[in-house]
Amino acid sequence: MRANMENADGTGDVVADEAGLTDEVDPRGAGRAARRDEAVRAAVEQGLLDADVPLVALLDVQGIRESAAGLRAAFDAVTAPGTPVLHAFAVKASPLVPVLRLLRAEGIGAEVASPGELALARAAGVEPEHTVLDSPAKTLAELREALALGIAVNADNPQELERIDALMAASPSRSPLGIRVNPQVGGGSIEALSTATATSKFGVALRDEGAREWVIRAYLDRPWLTRLHAHSGSQGIALSMMARGVSETYALAEEINGRAGRQQIDTIDIGGGLPVNFASEASSPTYGAYARLLSETVPGLFDGRYGLVTEFGRSLLAKHGMVVARVEYAKSAGGRPVAVTHAGVQVAARTVYAPQSWPLRIAAYDAKGRPKEGPAVVQDVAGPACFAGDLLAQGQELPLLRQGDYAAALDTGAYYFAHHYAYNSLPRPAVHGFVTDGTGAVTFATVRPAQTIEEIVAESGAPHAHTLTDLTP
Ligand SMILES: *Cc1c(COP(=O)(O)O)cnc(C)c1O
């Protein structure tokens, strides 16, 4: 394992923020790490992992519940009593129906950004009033469906607002409606995830000439526009910059309400984006630290005049998932040991293609699923795909992995194994949730079965095998 205090999110924020650690159930992740070890051993003992099933993904149900409760408690602590607060999980972070259902049971709704994500949220039973639709490319049919269901919609741009105008004129909807703005507060350390840059594709760019006045007019002309939305970015954005984005959004809402002469905007959607610490076990920054920073920076947002919507994704799930892969072969090249495993680009596309931005911690287990002991050895952990860059980790120090051992890629509960990349026709691995009873007994439940080779063949056009050769002008 690498040293603990360095932070891999590139925000420059200190990881071990003592003040922010006290309000979490398991801030240093000791309980989580112990459950993880029990789960890997039990997965091997119970045959979820073996020579024939060399790859699985595991989700820590207790950890997910604790994060959801921590999120709710953090905002409860800073909002005026009775303030309506909806925490809408960004479905894109873990598009798995049982996960959405688990979060729903913990009082968390859904933020969706495509017809598929909306269908997943509905399959999980998430209520329309707990669902928010944001996406930069909503079709007319999507908008019509959302308004018919009463789902909250944030319009991304003037053309989308025109479509909503037409739908509202045809049949009024109880959907809470708002506009997404881009406060243009700047980017973070990962360009691809920075949504508040000057030229971001999302929302109405507030600092552009005439844009602010256009937004204000849009509200004054439409009494049914009651929300304002901004999401300033994901992993790699410093908390201070996120808070600045929220602060600018709040100031705009105040200006609009002032011009309207009433509390027309009654709810502010502050987006998600809390960064995750991928460098060590600790959960940091915490929801508590962020909520406190917001309440200090933007006190008016929490005095009871505004309802709140949040849209956290990665921070709810990342630390509660792992991919466990069998070491098929252990070899050496140019003096460096290389463990060739079954987890690579298909389950960790971001890490494989952008290893500097997305380093992963690897934990080593022996063939019986017990944590490996022994001196740390610098080694590569490779995946099964046929290109040289298919590496889960490069030059990581851990006990030497041998054939038949297991390598676990940690903190992969969001944007990893649920985001399969079909390179080399590698199948989607099974996802199992687990709970432990504290005495070593582990119970698993299927979240998603593994994709079969037959399914891959069928999805790859096998039923249409003859169509091209039969095609004639
Ligand atoms: C991706 C996204 C989120 C969630 O971001 P995380 O970094 O996973 O918390 C929230 N809101 C919107 C609009 C998004 O695009």
The ligand as an ORCA input file, in Angstrom:
! r2SCAN-3c Opt
* xyz 0 1
  C     -22.093     13.446    -12.916
  C     -23.062     14.391    -12.317
  C     -23.311     14.347    -10.947
  C     -22.565     13.428    -10.003
  O     -21.209     13.716     -9.909
  P     -20.284     12.917     -8.843
  O     -18.934     13.441     -9.071
  O     -20.422     11.466     -9.165
  O     -20.815     13.243     -7.481
  C     -24.284     15.189    -10.444
  N     -24.965     16.036    -11.239
  C     -24.751     16.113    -12.562
  C     -25.547     17.061    -13.373
  C     -23.789     15.296    -13.139
  O     -23.557     15.382    -14.461
*
